[in-house]
């Protein structure tokens, strides 16, 4: 079966998530992705280690369907290897500040001098404008600066998401931008820069609250898991666990009041619409909490499902892994890795195509696993590769 991106070569100079996961998504759809590792292994390889040699959980997720070449980009010989690779490439992925790109010879002008139709996918923490290009940051910084963390948790205890939602979303939007640039290149014959930033992604997530504040000036404060804009929408304790339930809009509210046996709430002016239900959400959450307390999680969810009210269990990571619905959805590809005690559940591509589907065909590479094969592809002989090894270039 022909893959969507078959014949496209991607050089991945990225680190951590925003760059590497973007490249992994391209690899899922058939691109030949070469990860450029530091000699000895790049720093993002060893975060949250799960293997004997230290490879991390997020590394395994973000680097499937890739080959690994180790390379010292600070050496003249390493720069020459990079130039040879760039001549064969369609896309360069590098999530780093613009100054670092320029210092490594990976800025767009330098790449175009080698390959005029190259596409550079360059995400950063804050964008490349003059006031921000020098700054560095991670996922949590983007979350915090967007206003989202301020409205999470409680007023005296702001809370960020403990999973890197901004990093992964930046990677997905960067992958979309890359595919669009490749599509446009078919007619223009020209490359371009695909830019993304953690802050722009986080601001997109927070856009609703930012628009509301700008227009209405409500100065909202954090309300924990309870929505300030509609209700009841909260996390509730049942007899044996937690659930989330979200009632948005009048039809859902009517079904909810009949579910809990309080039809008189329909005519209560405190709950006339979503906005008023959000303002009085603590009352609604207390009523829902009382209803949940006498039911098991399964009983509460069954009743909510029959009433067609959006709800779900609050799972631990183990429960998420074991859920039969999640398993039946083919959410995971179970992948082995050298030195790992058991197979890892690599989450498959979030986008599915019916006729040309994505696939995880290979695990994340070990350090420099494909160095010799890749160097052969760009014209290096065995003796030249040996010399590069002796110099510590690869």
N, C-alpha and C positions, 0 to 999 in steps of 0.2 A: 504494500500500500504506500503510495506517495505521501510524504509528509508535507504539511503546509510550508515549512521553512527549510525543506531539503535543499542542499546546495548553498545555504547561507552559513558563513563562518563568523563566529563571534569570539573576540578576545576579551576575556573577563579579567580586568585588573581590579575588580571591586573587592571590598572587604565588608565583613559582618553581614548585613541583610539587604539593604536597599539596592545595591549593585548586584551582588551574587544571586539573589532570588529573581531579580529581573532576568538575568542571563539564564537561570535554570528554567524559567517559564518558556524562554525561546527554545531551549534544548528540548523541552517536553514536546514541542511541535516540530522537531526534526532538525533544528540548527546544530551545526558542529561547534560546540562551545569548548574553548580552551581556557582553563583557569591558569592565570600566571601567578604562581606561588613564590613567596620568598624562599631562598635556599634554606632548608631546614623546616619550612612550614610557616605560613603567615599567622599573625596573631589571632585572627578570627577563627581559625581552625580549632583552637583549644579552649573555647568558652563552653561551660557546662559539659565537661568531658564525660563520655559514656563508653569509650573503648580503652583497651590496654595502652595504646599509644597516645591517648589524650584527645582524640577527635570529639568535638562537641555535638550536642543534640541539634542545635540550629544549623551548624555546619552541614550535617548530614541532610537536613531538609533543603538547604539553600544551594547545594552543590551537586545534586543528582544530575545525571546525563551530561557530565563534563569529563574532559581529560585534563590532567595536570602536568604543567611544565614548570620546573623551578628555574628562576632567573634572577640574577643580580642586576637590577636596572641601573645601579650606580656606576657600573663599570662600562668602559667603551665597548668591550666585546658583548656585554649584555644589551647595550643600546642597538648594536648591529643585529643581534638576534631579533630584537623587538621590531626593527625596521623590516626585516625579511618577513616576519609574521604579518605585519600590518599590510604589506603588499598583497597578501593572500586573503585579507579579511574584508568583510562587509560592514561589520559593526565593532566598535570598541566600547566596552562598558567600564566606567570608572567613577565610583562615587567618592569623590574627594574634593577639597577646596580647589578653586581655579589656579591658585599659585602653585600648589603641589602638582597639578596636571602639567603646568608649564615647565616646572623644574624637571619632570620626568620625560618631557617631550611628548606628552599625551594630550596637549591642548589641540583644539581643532585646526589651527593654522599649521602646526607641525605635522599633524596626521594627513592633512590635505596635500602637503608637499610630497608625501610618500604615496598616497592613494587618493586622487582627487574626488572620488565619489564615496568616500568613507562616511559612515554615520557614527557620530560620537554621542553616546547616551551617558550624560554626566549629571547625576543627582548629587546634591550637597545638603548641608544642614539648613542653610538660610537663603540659598540662591547666590547668584554671582554678581549682584549689583554692588556698587562701590562700598556701601555702608555695611555690608554683611559678608562679602566674599572671603574675608580673612578669618571668619569665626568658624569654630568647630562645634559639633553637638551630636547627641544621640536622640533616640526616639523619645525618651521622657522629657527632654528639653522642648521638643516640638509640642508635645502634649501640654506641658505647663504654660508655654507662651501663647497658646491658642485661646485660653480661657476655659478650656474643658476641665482641667484639674481643679480650678477654683470652684467649679460647680459640681464637682464630685466629692464624695465623702461628706463631711459635715463642716460648718463654717470654721470651727477651731481645728479641723484636721483634714485638709485637702488630700485627695487620693488620686493617684494615676492608675491607669490600667497596668496590670503586672505582666501583660503580654505585649510584645512590640507591634501594636496595631499600625502605628504610623510608618514604621520601617517597611512592613509588608505591603501596606497600601501604596507607598511610594514606589516600591518595586513593581507592583502591578500596573500603576499608571505609567511608569517608565517603559514597561514592556509594551503596553498599548501604543505609546508614542513611537517606540522603535518600529513596530510593525507598520504604523502609518507612514513613517519616514521611508521604510523600504517600499511600501506601496507607491508613494509619490515618486520615488526614484525611478520606477519603471517607465515613467513618461518623460521626466525631466533629465534623467541621467546624472543627477546631482545628489550629493549627500547633504547633510545638515546636522545641527546639534539638537538633540532631544534633552531638554532640561527638566528637572524635577527637584523639589526640595522637601525636606521633612516638615518645615514650617508651613509651606503652602498646602501640603497634604493635611496637616493638623488643622489649619484654618478652614479647609474644606469640610472636615468633619464637624467643626464647631460653627459652621456658617449660619445655622438657624438661630443659635443664641446670640451671635454677633449682630445679625440683622435686626433681631428683636430689640436688643439693647440700643442699637443706633437709632432706631425709629421711635421706640417707646420710652427708653431710659428707665427701665424697671429696676435696675440694680439688683437682679436676682441673687439670692444666696443659696448655698448648697443645701440640699434636702436628702442627703444619703442616696438610697436607691429609689426614692419616691420621686415621680415626675412632677414638676411644678406646672405642667402645661395641660394635663389631663389626668383622669383617675377613675378608679384606683389603678395605679401602675406602680408596682413595688415588688420587693422580694418578701415572701411570707413564710413563716415557720409552720410546718405541719407537725403531726404527732411524731414523725420519724425522719424528718429532713426538711429541706427548703424547696420552694418553687418560686418562679416568677410568673406573674400574670399582668397583662396589659390591656386595659379597657380604653379605647380611643374612639370617640364618635358616639352619637346618640343611639344608633342601633345596638352597638355592643353594650352600652350602659343599660339599655332597657332589658337586654337578656341577663345582664349581671344582677340587677336588682331582683329579678324573679328567681334567679338561681339561689340567692342568699335569703329569699323570703322577705324582702323589704320593698314591695312595689310602691309604697308611699313616697319613696325617694324620687320618683319620677316627677312629682309636682312640687318638690322642695326647691325653692329658689336658690339655695346654696349650690345646687348641682344642676343648674339649668343648661349648661353647655360645658364644653371641654375646659375653657378658661376658668370658669367658676369651680369646676371639679378639681382642677389643679390647685387653685387657691385654697380649697378646703380639702385637699387630698389627705391630710392627716386623719381626718374623721373617717373618710372612706377606707383608708388603710387599716385603721383600728377595727372597723367592721369586718373587713376581709380577713384580718388576722384572727379574729374570734371565730369566724366560719372555718378557717383552715385548722385551727388548733385541735378541733375534735375529729379530724380526719387524717388518715395516713396520706403520704405523698401520692400514692397510687390512686386512692379514692378521690382526692381533691382534683388531680389531673384528669381523671376519668369524667368527673362531673363537669369540669370546665370544657373538656373536649366535646361532650354532648351538647353543651350550650354554645358551642362554636366561639369560645373566647380564647384568644391566643395565650398560651401558657406552656411552661416547660419546667423540667426539673433543674435545680441547681446542682450540677454534677461536680464531683471531684475529678481530677484527671483520670483516675482508675475507672470510675464509673463511665466517663466519656469513652474510654477505650473499649469497655465491655458492653456498651449499649447495642442491642441487636439491630435497631433501626439505623444507627450510624454504620455499623458493620455491613448491613445489607445494602447501603448506598454506595459501597465500594469506595469509601472515603480514603482508605489506606492502601498503600503498596508495602507489603512486608519485605524488607530488604536486609540482607546479611552484610556484615562488614568485618574485615579482619580484626580479630582481637575484641569483638563485641560478644557478650555472653549469650544474647538472643537476638532475633530479628527485630528491626526497628520499624515502627509504623510511619513511613514517610507519607505525608498527606499529599494526595494527588492534585493535579492542576485544578484551580477553582473554576476554570472555563472548560466546557466540554463541547466538542464538535461531533456531530453524529456520523459524518462520512469520513472525516480525517481527524480522528480523535488524538488527543495528547497521550503520551505514554512515558512511564519511568522505565527506561530500558537498561540503565546502569546506575550503580551506587555512586556516591561521592568518591572521588579518587583519593588514593593515598598520596603522600607528598611526592611530587615528581614522577608519578607512576608511568606517565606517557612521554617523558622528556625525550628519550631516544627516538621514538617513532615520530614525534612532531618535528624534531630537528632534521630527521631524514626527509620529511615532507618538504621542508624549505631549503634543501640542498646541502646540508652538512654531511660530511663523510664520518665514518666511525673514528678515524684518527683525529679529525677536527673536534668531534664531540668529546673524545678523551682529553684533548688539550683544554677544552672549556671546563671539564670536570676538575682537572688539576689546578686550574686557576680559581676554582670556586665560583665560576660564573653560573654554572648549572649544577 
